[in-house]
Amino acid sequence: MQKKRKNIIEGNAVSRIYDWPLGGYMQKVLVEGKREDLPVVVTLHGGPGSPIPFSVGCRGMFPEFTDRFIMVYWD
């Protein structure tokens, strides 16, 4: 599974993790997509609890989404 995820990540034109401070708290954001010209979908985690399946830790796990969209996973 790890090799498959690694291949998906490497095949994406967009696959970056950012750390940004917002309101005094560090925010982690994954931006991932097959091509740079795809429409953008932003997912927000309202909590509490884990944002799975759409979180930074799920990088490369959902090519059915990242092949069609640039997914923005905001933890």
DSSP file (Angstrom, degrees, kcal/mol; ACC not computed):
  #  RESIDUE AA STRUCTURE BP1 BP2  ACC     N-H-->O    O-->H-N    N-H-->O    O-->H-N    TCO  KAPPA ALPHA  PHI   PSI    X-CA   Y-CA   Z-CA
    1    1 A M     >        0   0    0      0, 0.0     4,-2.6     0, 0.0     5,-0.2   0.000 360.0 360.0 360.0 -40.6    0.0    0.0    0.0
    2    2 A Q  H  >  +     0   0    0      1,-0.2     4,-2.5     2,-0.2     5,-0.1   0.895 360.0  49.7 -62.3 -40.1    2.8    2.4    0.9
    3    3 A K  H  > S+     0   0    0      2,-0.2     4,-2.3     1,-0.2    -1,-0.2   0.902 110.8  50.1 -65.9 -40.5    4.5    1.9   -2.6
    4    4 A K  H  > S+     0   0    0      2,-0.2     4,-2.1     1,-0.2    -2,-0.2   0.930 111.9  47.5 -63.0 -45.2    1.1    2.5   -4.3
    5    5 A R  H  X S+     0   0    0     -4,-2.6     4,-2.7     1,-0.2    -2,-0.2   0.915 110.7  52.3 -61.3 -42.9    0.6    5.7   -2.3
    6    6 A K  H  X S+     0   0    0     -4,-2.5     4,-2.5     1,-0.2    -1,-0.2   0.907 109.4  49.3 -60.7 -42.6    4.1    6.9   -3.0
    7    7 A N  H  X S+     0   0    0     -4,-2.3     4,-1.5     2,-0.2    -1,-0.2   0.884 111.2  49.6 -64.3 -39.1    3.6    6.4   -6.8
    8    8 A I  H  X S+     0   0    0     -4,-2.1     4,-0.6     2,-0.2    -2,-0.2   0.940 111.9  47.9 -64.3 -47.1    0.3    8.3   -6.7
    9    9 A I  H >< S+     0   0    0     -4,-2.7     3,-1.2     1,-0.2    -2,-0.2   0.924 112.4  48.6 -60.1 -45.9    2.0   11.2   -4.8
   10   10 A E  H 3< S+     0   0    0     -4,-2.5    -1,-0.2     1,-0.2    -2,-0.2   0.789 108.7  55.3 -66.1 -27.5    4.9   11.3   -7.2
   11   11 A G  H 3< S+     0   0    0     -4,-1.5     2,-0.4    -5,-0.2    -1,-0.2   0.540  88.0  96.8 -82.6  -7.5    2.5   11.3  -10.2
   12   12 A N    <<  -     0   0    0     -3,-1.2    22,-0.3    -4,-0.6    23,-0.2  -0.689  63.1-153.7 -85.6 132.5    0.6   14.3   -8.9
   13   13 A A  S    S+     0   0    0     21,-1.5     2,-0.5    -2,-0.4    21,-0.2   0.785  92.3  43.4 -70.1 -26.9    1.6   17.7  -10.4
   14   14 A V  E     +A   33   0A   0     19,-2.4    19,-2.9    21,-0.1    -1,-0.2  -0.978  66.5 134.8-121.7 118.1    0.3   19.3   -7.2
   15   15 A S  E     +A   32   0A   0     -2,-0.5     2,-0.3    17,-0.3    17,-0.2  -0.531  24.0 140.9-163.4  90.3    1.2   17.6   -3.9
   16   16 A R  E     -A   31   0A   0     15,-2.5    15,-2.8    -2,-0.1     2,-0.5  -0.978  37.0-146.9-137.0 145.9    2.4   19.9   -1.1
   17   17 A I  E     -A   30   0A   0     -2,-0.3     2,-0.3    13,-0.2    13,-0.2  -0.962  21.3-169.5-112.0 130.5    1.9   20.2    2.6
   18   18 A Y  E     -A   29   0A   0     11,-3.2    11,-2.7    -2,-0.5     2,-0.5  -0.886  15.3-153.3-118.1 148.9    1.9   23.7    4.2
   19   19 A D  E     +A   28   0A   0     -2,-0.3     9,-0.2     9,-0.2     7,-0.1  -0.991  23.7 172.6-118.5 120.6    2.0   24.9    7.8
   20   20 A W  E     -A   27   0A   0      7,-2.6     7,-3.5    -2,-0.5     2,-0.4  -0.984  30.4-127.4-128.4 138.2    0.4   28.3    8.4
   21   21 A P  E     +A   26   0A   0      0, 0.0     2,-0.4     0, 0.0     5,-0.2  -0.691  30.8 175.6 -80.7 136.6   -0.4   30.2   11.6
   22   22 A L  E >   -A   25   0A   0      3,-2.9     3,-1.4    -2,-0.4    -2,-0.0  -0.937  69.1 -13.9-142.8 116.9   -4.0   31.2   11.9
   23   23 A G  T 3  S-     0   0    0     -2,-0.4     3,-0.1     1,-0.3    -1,-0.0   0.815 129.3 -52.9  61.9  30.5   -5.3   32.9   15.0
   24   24 A G  T 3  S+     0   0    0      1,-0.2     2,-0.4     0, 0.0    -1,-0.3   0.486 120.0 103.9  85.0   2.4   -2.3   31.9   16.9
   25   25 A Y  E <  S-A   22   0A   0     -3,-1.4    -3,-2.9    -5,-0.0     2,-0.3  -0.951  73.7-118.9-120.5 137.4   -2.6   28.2   16.0
   26   26 A M  E     -A   21   0A   0     -2,-0.4     2,-0.4    -5,-0.2    -7,-0.0  -0.574  29.6-159.0 -73.2 132.6   -0.5   26.3   13.5
   27   27 A Q  E     -A   20   0A   0     -7,-3.5    -7,-2.6    -2,-0.3     2,-0.5  -0.924   5.1-148.7-113.8 137.2   -2.7   24.9   10.7
   28   28 A K  E     -A   19   0A   0     -2,-0.4    47,-2.5    -9,-0.2     2,-0.4  -0.921  18.0-176.7-108.6 129.7   -1.6   22.0    8.4
   29   29 A V  E     -AB  18  74A   0    -11,-2.7   -11,-3.2    -2,-0.5     2,-0.5  -0.991  13.0-160.7-131.6 128.2   -2.9   22.1    4.8
   30   30 A L  E     -AB  17  73A   0     43,-2.4    43,-2.9    -2,-0.4     2,-0.5  -0.934   5.3-169.7-105.9 129.4   -2.4   19.4    2.1
   31   31 A V  E     +AB  16  72A   0    -15,-2.8   -15,-2.5    -2,-0.5     2,-0.4  -0.985  19.7 164.2-118.1 120.5   -3.0   20.5   -1.5
   32   32 A E  E     +AB  15  71A   0     39,-2.6    39,-3.2    -2,-0.5     2,-0.3  -0.992   5.5 140.2-147.5 131.8   -3.0   17.6   -3.9
   33   33 A G  E     -A   14   0A   0    -19,-2.9   -19,-2.4    -2,-0.4   -20,-0.4  -0.963  49.8-120.5-166.9 154.0   -4.1   16.9   -7.5
   34   34 A K  S    S+     0   0    0     32,-3.3   -21,-1.5    35,-0.4     2,-0.3   0.880  98.8  20.0 -64.3 -41.5   -3.1   15.1  -10.6
   35   35 A R  S >  S-     0   0    0     31,-0.3     3,-0.9   -23,-0.2    -1,-0.1  -0.921  70.4-128.2-132.0 156.1   -2.9   18.3  -12.8
   36   36 A E  T 3  S+     0   0    0     -2,-0.3    34,-0.1     1,-0.2    -1,-0.1   0.630 104.0  60.7 -77.2 -13.8   -2.6   22.0  -12.0
   37   37 A D  T 3  S+     0   0    0     32,-0.0    -1,-0.2     2,-0.0     3,-0.1   0.268  78.7 113.7 -99.3  12.1   -5.6   23.0  -14.1
   38   38 A L  S <  S-     0   0    0     -3,-0.9    31,-0.2     1,-0.1    30,-0.1  -0.425  76.4 -94.7 -80.1 156.2   -8.2   20.9  -12.2
   39   39 A P        -     0   0    0      0, 0.0    31,-3.0     0, 0.0     2,-0.4  -0.363  43.6-116.8 -66.1 153.6  -11.1   22.6  -10.2
   40   40 A V  E     -c   70   0A   0     29,-0.2     2,-0.4    -3,-0.1    31,-0.2  -0.771  24.9-170.3 -99.4 135.6  -10.4   23.1   -6.5
   41   41 A V  E     -c   71   0A   0     29,-2.6    31,-2.7    -2,-0.4     2,-0.5  -0.995   9.4-157.6-122.5 124.3  -12.3   21.4   -3.7
   42   42 A V  E     -c   72   0A   0     -2,-0.4     2,-0.4    29,-0.2    31,-0.2  -0.889   4.7-165.6-104.0 126.9  -11.6   22.6   -0.1
   43   43 A T  E     -c   73   0A   0     29,-3.2    31,-2.0    -2,-0.5     2,-0.4  -0.939   5.0-162.2-110.8 135.3  -12.4   20.3    2.8
   44   44 A L  E     -c   74   0A   0     -2,-0.4     2,-0.7    29,-0.1    31,-0.1  -0.942  12.6-140.8-118.3 137.0  -12.6   21.7    6.3
   45   45 A H        -     0   0    0     29,-1.2     4,-0.1    -2,-0.4    -2,-0.0  -0.867  15.4-176.4 -98.1 116.1  -12.4   19.7    9.5
   46   46 A G        +     0   0    0     -2,-0.7    -1,-0.1     2,-0.1     3,-0.1   0.664  41.5 170.9 -87.3 -17.7  -14.8   21.1   12.1
   47   47 A G        +     0   0    0      1,-0.2     2,-0.2     3,-0.1     3,-0.1   0.135  68.2 166.7  60.7 178.9  -13.8   18.8   14.9
   48   48 A P  S    S+     0   0    0      0, 0.0    -1,-0.2     0, 0.0     2,-0.2   0.647  91.1  22.2 -74.5 171.4  -13.5   17.6   17.5
   49   49 A G  S    S-     0   0    0     -2,-0.2    -2,-0.0    -3,-0.1    -4,-0.0  -0.476 105.9 -31.3 102.9-176.1  -12.0   14.3   16.5
   50   50 A S        -     0   0    0     -2,-0.2    -3,-0.1     1,-0.1     5,-0.0  -0.565  41.4-142.9 -82.8 139.2  -10.0   13.1   13.6
   51   51 A P    >   +     0   0    0      0, 0.0     3,-1.6     0, 0.0    -1,-0.1   0.312  46.3 171.9 -83.0  10.3  -10.6   14.5   10.1
   52   52 A I  T 3   +     0   0    0      1,-0.3    -2,-0.0     2,-0.0     4,-0.0  -0.370  54.8  30.6 -58.7 137.2  -10.1   11.1    8.4
   53   53 A P  T 3  S+     0   0    0      0, 0.0     2,-1.1     0, 0.0    -1,-0.3  -0.988 125.2  46.1 -93.7  -2.8  -10.6   10.4    5.6
   54   54 A F  S <  S+     0   0    0     -3,-1.6     2,-0.3     3,-0.1    20,-0.1  -0.706  87.1 108.9-105.7  86.2   -9.7   13.9    4.4
   55   55 A S  S >  S-     0   0    0     -2,-1.1     3,-1.9    18,-0.1    19,-0.1  -0.928  81.8 -96.3-147.9 169.3   -6.6   14.8    6.3
   56   56 A V  G >  S+     0   0    0     -2,-0.3     3,-1.3     1,-0.3    -1,-0.1   0.847 120.0  62.0 -57.7 -35.7   -2.9   15.4    5.7
   57   57 A G  G 3  S+     0   0    0      1,-0.3    -1,-0.3     3,-0.0    -3,-0.1   0.598  94.3  63.4 -68.4 -10.5   -2.2   11.9    6.9
   58   58 A C  G X  S+     0   0    0     -3,-1.9     3,-2.3     2,-0.0     4,-0.4   0.103  71.8 152.9-100.4  21.1   -4.2   10.5    4.0
   59   59 A R  T <  S+     0   0    0     -3,-1.3   -50,-0.1     1,-0.3    -3,-0.1  -0.285  71.7   7.1 -55.2 127.2   -1.9   11.9    1.3
   60   60 A G  T 3  S+     0   0    0    -52,-0.1    -1,-0.3     2,-0.1   -52,-0.1   0.459 100.5 107.2  81.8   1.9   -2.0    9.8   -1.8
   61   61 A M  S <  S+     0   0    0     -3,-2.3     3,-0.2     1,-0.2    -2,-0.1   0.664  72.7  48.9 -88.7 -15.9   -4.9    7.6   -0.6
   62   62 A F    >>  +     0   0    0     -4,-0.4     4,-2.2     1,-0.1     3,-1.8  -0.507  51.0 155.7-126.8  65.9   -7.8    9.0   -2.8
   63   63 A P  H 3> S+     0   0    0      0, 0.0     4,-2.0     0, 0.0     5,-0.2   0.752  72.5  71.8 -63.1 -21.2   -6.7    9.1   -6.4
   64   64 A E  H 34 S+     0   0    0      2,-0.2     4,-0.1     1,-0.2    -2,-0.1   0.790 110.9  31.4 -63.9 -24.5  -10.4    8.9   -7.4
   65   65 A F  H X> S+     0   0    0     -3,-1.8     4,-2.1     2,-0.1     3,-1.3   0.852 119.2  50.4 -92.6 -47.7  -10.6   12.5   -6.0
   66   66 A T  H 3< S+     0   0    0     -4,-2.2   -32,-3.3     1,-0.3   -31,-0.3   0.650 103.2  61.1 -73.1 -13.8   -7.2   13.8   -6.9
   67   67 A D  T 3< S+     0   0    0     -4,-2.0    -1,-0.3    -5,-0.2    -3,-0.1   0.734 118.8  28.4 -75.9 -22.4   -7.4   12.7  -10.5
   68   68 A R  T <4 S+     0   0    0     -3,-1.3     2,-0.3    -5,-0.2    -2,-0.2   0.598 127.0  26.0-112.8 -17.5  -10.4   15.0  -11.0
   69   69 A F  S  < S-     0   0    0     -4,-2.1     2,-0.8   -31,-0.2   -35,-0.4  -0.937  71.9-114.2-141.6 160.2   -9.9   17.8   -8.5
   70   70 A I  E     - c   0  40A   0    -31,-3.0   -29,-2.6    -2,-0.3     2,-0.4  -0.920  44.7-150.9 -92.0 111.7   -7.2   19.7   -6.7
   71   71 A M  E     -Bc  32  41A   0    -39,-3.2   -39,-2.6    -2,-0.8     2,-0.6  -0.706  12.2-161.7 -90.3 133.6   -8.1   18.7   -3.1
   72   72 A V  E     -Bc  31  42A   0    -31,-2.7   -29,-3.2    -2,-0.4     2,-0.8  -0.947   5.4-168.3-115.0 108.6   -7.3   21.0   -0.3
   73   73 A Y  E     -Bc  30  43A   0    -43,-2.9   -43,-2.4    -2,-0.6     2,-0.8  -0.869   3.5-169.4-100.7 108.8   -7.4   19.1    3.1
   74   74 A W  E      Bc  29  44A   0    -31,-2.0   -29,-1.2    -2,-0.8   -45,-0.2  -0.872 360.0 360.0-104.9 107.0   -7.3   21.7    5.9
   75   75 A D              0   0    0    -47,-2.5   -46,-0.1    -2,-0.8    -1,-0.1   0.443 360.0 360.0 -83.4 360.0   -6.7   20.0    9.3
